[in-house]
């Protein structure tokens, strides 16, 4: 072991738990356990694997409140949000519990025999996850990986390892065999890197920053490891003058200040048709005034603290003293990594606040002239994860949906993620898709079998 890891509660700055910190040798041991468990796990009959995953979903549902409180305290997120996320974890396992019996192949007409395909598991899969939605994002990887017959080594972010550790204990209790689910809580530069380099790891599924994603893709190339990357975003929230402005303004704060802005789908670039600017900004101010920032365990809290002092410093760098602060919400004083929700306006599209992922509660508002300019501004980014368009003109809504370069796009809504639909990025927001039926493609290989029928 490489010492002790102190897990801090962001709302109080106090130590929540101390746990052993894993090192490279722990990763090697976890990979060896996962490798040893693989042959038996892939051989579990599909209906039995399905039953085990349903039982796991049941157990997670029974422990939902305990997991939600732990996640709320460790990640600093409002308890209502944490409950929603744990509900999604249960639903994700439930959804993929249905899939072991539905991993279908094809039969393909060929000369001299029968050609058919089967979906084989990859083997040991490494999962590297971030601190913003710790167990939810882990479940998007764990559930399809396990359903397809892989064994896993999960490396949660050092800042938020607690729910992942509880998860592995629950998995064992519900009958998932020893060695199938392994968790190593240690630093990314050591444990994450070792997972990426390890020759016995067949694939790495990563969610985090574009910078680390780039280094993972490069390192994985050495062993031709399969990689899926869910990276950063700088999503646009495009509001046309013909939209329901009250509704768009009421929804906008949740879309960028939810999870204190620490969300890869955060709609942090609000683009508003020039003629609607004044009425939109007035309605936005009212919505932000009503946003309650405070104790994550308070049922009425809408936004908690940032994850760490470092993250607060990074977010603050986007709001220098001369920044054009148009709206500033409230935030508690005293201990905790607090940052008030902030709207900058007007902001030039080239400004750092409008081009870089802030990952905190700071939004920029930029006016646009017409549809063409809205499309140009929305796409003027290295990212392409998510986004929204608000308009009552149906044809325009569909034109915009096709024109915006992002993996997910919402019309008159800001929701991005559903268990049953694929989620992932265009451009430097990554590649591969999580959730929905598509995720299984990334945890299986297609094998083609030819059976000669001629004597
Ligand atoms: P990182 O990308 O550094 O962390 C994500 C995960 O990768 C963590 O588990 C981390 O481990 C691990 N990791 C770090 N370095 C390596 C490495 N060399 N090899 C393998 N794994 C590694 O994100 P940060 O926490 O540093 O956040 C920085 C910024 O990234 C944020 O401000 C935000 O802009 C973006 N981000 C985007 C997320 C998204 O959902 N798309 C999620 C999180 C961050 P550990 O932290 O334990 O060292």
Boltz pocket constraint, residues with backbone or C-beta under 6 A from the ligand:
constraints:
  - pocket:
      binder: B
      contacts: [[A, 128], [A, 129], [A, 130], [A, 131], [A, 132], [A, 155], [A, 156], [A, 157], [A, 158], [A, 159], [A, 186], [A, 187], [A, 188], [A, 189], [A, 191], [A, 192], [A, 193], [A, 196], [A, 207], [A, 208], [A, 209], [A, 210], [A, 212], [A, 213], [A, 215], [A, 216], [A, 230], [A, 231], [A, 232], [A, 233], [A, 263], [A, 264], [A, 357], [A, 358], [A, 359]]
      max_distance: 6.0
